[in-house]
Amino acid sequence: MGWGSAGIKIFDPVARALIDAGTDPQTREDVLADIIEALQNEDWDTQQDSLDLFLNDPPTVAAFARHGITHPDHETAQPAPPPASDDCGCGHDHWKWKCAKEAGGCGYASPFSSRDKDDALAALNAHREDCTVWQATVSERAQRTTGTEPPR
């Protein structure tokens, strides 16, 4: 039998505290990955529920991914990889992002490209802060999963 309360009692509050404290992304990812590993070793079985609450935090998503836990919709919410050929000839990759409807977003796709994947992801996350469709989806997932409001 698995350990269902590990997310609500341990992982979710620690992840929220790290985010609220402004912990740098790499440190947050490393700390959360260590916690995920420890909880998995204790038979944590509600990992997906915790991931669902933090889909808008790339370091938390990356920490889960280190341990093979991904969200099926989250892949579509990430910036698309650059095309195989650089059509403009400028010599660098182009990253675009989309607030994908299939991931609970509004469907808006940025007409602009970013040179860096992290910049594109930051632009997506900035958009999601004001996207009422995305916020409603996150809130609904949180309420369905834990009966509480989503972390902010």
Disulfide bonds with the S-S distance in Angstrom:
none
